[in-house]
Amino acid sequence: MILTRARATALIGAGLLLPHCTSKPRGIAIGSKNFTEEFVIAEIYAQALERAGYSVDRKFNLGSTQIAMGALRRGDIDLYPEYTGTALIDVLHLPPMHDDRALFARVSAEFAKEHLTWLDPSPMNDSQGLATTAQIAGKYHVHTLSELSVVAPQLRLGAIPEFLSRADALPGLQKFYGGFRFKEAKTFDIGLKYKALENNEADVVTAFTTDGLIGAENLVVLKDDKHFWPPYHIAPVVRDDGLERFPKLARTLNAIAPLITDERARAMNYAVDGLKQEPSTVAAAFLKGDAR
């Protein structure tokens, strides 16, 4: 039979009337929160699963932890990268824990009650922090959080919005260390926090310890000398029904988990934030073993 344009149009129309005949099974829906490291790690997960033969639906840049968790609970996504400390404090609203294994066991057990599974965590520990310039650190003699807690009334804080309210952020610091009453606290989009230092809009800013721009801009991360912050190891959090639908998912992502270290995370974050490379390009280089 010759396939004429009219015949092709008729077949297409029939397909539209009978979607069950042509629809494809949904691929693995991977989400991410709204900052560089999440984009890169989510892209690593996505490309690794594509190499394993799966179709992947990228739903990156969802927003905050609460938005990403909401999408996971509803089934809008099958997995996304999350941090153990964030899950403990910001999702489960539990007090900080400082032992890596105990913390992971606790969040795993609690998430399992919602039919969500934590796969193997990576050694990368993207802890929260506060950073300043070498000039300000020298002028005010601040190199630890204890020292900053005392001189905070002389300084302006630049923070991402959730830092002002989370229990593992400013309210927790004020309770744990005492002090931390800044002269002024301004909020900035997550991608603009270091620009606030550069533009003299803040004296101290919130930081994540694997941020690539910390080293590139010679910033000083103030030492958490009393060990306030818990570990923040990253891992895929997956719906149990997703693990059932995609049998190779856990094995594939667990295989790459040990490769995501602090050093590689900083290099990848800088490649995006400093060198303006695409997260997909950086992720591909990582999976090829070319990450620096």
Order of alpha helices (4+ residues) and beta strands (2+ residues): alpha-alpha-beta-alpha-beta-alpha-beta-alpha-beta-beta-alpha-alpha-beta-alpha-beta-alpha-beta-alpha-beta-beta-alpha-alpha-alpha-alpha
